[in-house]
Every structure is written in structure tokens, then in C-alpha cells.
Amino acid sequence: NYRFRFSQKEMEDILMPYGYFCTPNKGLIVNFHEVTRINEELLILTNGENLPVSRRKLKEIKDAYTKFCFMKMRKEVAD
């Protein structure tokens, strides 16, 4: 086993450039591959969990998820 210690900011700096991670609320990093949909205040995950989205970040998260969905569809069509 390996253990690594990173601050939230350090993890965000590593993961955010990939385009399929988001930080919907303080202390959370979510992979869009695990999101089935977004409603007005929650990310609904494939395992049925609901994660809260900060009102301040809602538009940003929705826009990023829409972009992710289009990129995913393009890739599926190309393959």
C-alpha cells in the first residue's frame, strides 16, 4: 500500500485539467464518469448517491458536465 498526502487544492490542480472532474462543494472532487445527471442542487451518481452542489458553482458545474457529455458522445461516435 502507498499513501499520499495532498491538499484539496493540490488534488484539484492535478485532476481539473482532465476535464471530467469537478468540485461541486468544499471537500468534494467528483468524476463526471460517475454522474448520471444534475438537478438544481444535486449531482446524482451511478451508485444512487446524491451530492450537494454549491449554488455559487451550479452554473459552472452544469456547463462543465454538458461539455463532458458532448465530448463523451463524440468519442463514442468516433470509435
ABEGO torsion letter per residue (X at the ends): XBBBBBBAAAAAAAAAAAGABBBABBGBBBBAAABABBBAABBBBAAGBBBBBBAAAAAAAAAAAAAAAAAAAAAAAAX
